[in-house]
Amino acid sequence: MHSLRLLVSRGYRGLVAPIVVLWILSVLLRLQTYDPRENVQDLDATYHVLLTVQALREAPPSVHHYLPIVNLARSPQQNLNFGSTVPDARGNRFYTSFGSIGFLVPYAVLGAFHADANPQNLMAMNFAIHLLATLLLALLVYEALGASAISPELRGTATLLTACTYLFSIETLFSHGLIYWHHSLFQPVWMLQLLFFLRVLRRWEGGEGATRAQLAGLIVTSVLGPSIEWTGYIANLAIAGWLWWYARDSSADPARRTPRRLAIAVIAGALLAGVTFLAHFALTIGIRPLVLALGKRAVARDAAAGSLWGLVRGYYRSFLLLPLLALAAPLCVRAQSRRWPDVPEPLLALVVVAAIPLVENLVLMQHATEYTFDRPKAEIVLCVLLAIGLTQLRRGAQRAFAAAWIALVAANAIYHPGRTRDISETLAHDRAVLDALQPVARPCALYAVTGYARGWVYLTLHTNVAERIANPEMLMRLARVRGSCQAILLVGTSVGNEIYDWAGAVVFNPPDSLREFELQTRARAP
């Protein structure tokens, strides 16, 4: 306790060093368990980003316009189907389900360090995002508890436990580690937006006006959040709705007109992000193809294609029983003191506003069930509820609650190295086939696979690849239509994430007949 007093005597700044040390431990934990042959759930997201980074590097800005292009410019084969991507007039294909920022950040960061587009380097960038998000969440909880009449030691304890939770939960160890997608980048932006929102409310509750920096920060993050991830639109609606409700007595108190003006500014930020997204894509691929593509993806990801029980099981796989402990926190306070937690209005606003974006996981249930990185935004609410429970329980119950909290965080950290997201024994076995193809493959060859061709396939073969070519006859027809000098169909078994264990290849050299390679891959490790 004496050591904790020394740490919190300097306020939040005294907690930064311990949080950084804990972050280093979380990095070492992941590096110690990382296996480059490991094929874990959602790894296709990482390879999709890496493919986009490589495609952006190969094409000039006059071609990609800083949009998420997916075809490699150095490939002799262009305008090949890639999922639900949309081509421009020249056949360059663009991914439209998310905006550009989530791709441009790794493109810029890896480029600044002259780093190769590989999973290890992208993971290092994601580690840095994890540290930033943890520091912001800890600061958010620390300031949120400032309005409560609690001791500095208890406030510091809750803040450190919050940091431990975000550093060592199963989901953040993956989604801020080997798995990178837009949601990883959205987390610190959303936390910063909530921090500005909290500061503005606390100033108003104290009878003071919000500073220009706080107002500007809230508005800027209101533009940036939706620009990164779709959840940002719901987040803006939540903040704007609370601000509008907060100003419900504005007719009697003219000073309360400011919240409604700020609410309008937050909505305007979302509109600006949306218009920018549409204009950026529409100028390159056209507005109608963009709208059609967005509509198809929304239908594919909605609740009708998902499973509520699957989502519940997914949250358990991401956090174990932490959500149950967080939901039980106010009930524990109620049971002990026969009253609900005494929560100041800014803290209540934080809980409500941070919880509303979780509705997206119900609306787009299929996405939240299949892709685990759609869940870390729930940790903000979990940590705030846990902190409220810890600080409002009586001393004896506080110790029991803190012990349960620590035990669940430790269980998350221990459970993670068990590789709970493995979907195959190894990443893939491809060298035998590729080595055998090397003497006969021509630089102008058209490559194809029987399943879907995504980031891993493109980057492994260093070329654009035709997908869903079911048999050699389809391969020959496609090669003749395209006038290809050679066509190669790789045959194998999918091991998930559009990654393949290739067993052989069929080579078509017009006008020659087919030449088939029956190659066995090396034996799997036991």
WOFENWO-V246288 format. One record per helix or strand. SS is the DSSP state (H for helix, E for strand). FROM is the first residue (numbers start at 0). LEN is the number of residues. If there is no record, write none. Layout:
ss & from & len
SS & FROM & LEN
SS & FROM & LEN
This chain:
ss & from & len
H & 1 & 7
H & 12 & 21
E & 39 & 1
H & 42 & 16
H & 60 & 4
E & 68 & 1
E & 85 & 2
E & 92 & 2
H & 100 & 12
H & 118 & 29
H & 151 & 17
H & 169 & 6
H & 181 & 24
H & 211 & 17
H & 230 & 16
H & 253 & 32
H & 286 & 14
H & 302 & 3
H & 307 & 12
H & 321 & 16
H & 344 & 19
H & 364 & 6
H & 371 & 3
H & 377 & 15
H & 394 & 22
E & 421 & 1
H & 430 & 8
E & 445 & 4
H & 454 & 7
E & 464 & 2
H & 471 & 11
E & 486 & 8
E & 499 & 9
E & 513 & 5
